[in-house]
Amino acid sequence: MERPALAAILLLLAPCAALGGSPSQALDIPVEEWRAMASGRTVTYRIDGDLWALEHYFPGTDRVQLQLHDGTCLDGTWDYQAPHYCFHWGGQGTSCFRHARIGSAIVVIQTEAGVDTPLMQDVTAVSDAPLACGPAATS
């Protein structure tokens, strides 16, 4: 996948207004809590109810694998500098987000140069299911 393709995918993220909240209402999830929830597991992200991606966090490491809705996978690493979680996709660049709660919902808010954008994803599941890169994801 070329870098412009990743950028185009990120632009597909839903505006916060569609989810009934805004980044200013979000309460950041501490990195220790995110690690405890995601380590060794797969997180499901949706936009307007539609599957956007699955992301597997490898236990005990900073490695992640992202499977987009079309089955394409990206391997990368992540790091945290409060309140930003940044993902480095081998040859595809870096994308940064805030992982937060708005009410009872867990959301991922895209940031650019450390500033929240109006683009947000819903975290709808955290499971032990592995990724199956190649065929379209259906979870």
Summary of the structure (lengths in Angstrom):
residues: 139
radius of gyration: 13.8
end to end distance: 22.0
largest distance: 37.0
contacts: 388
relative contact order: 0.25
helix: 17%
strand: 51%
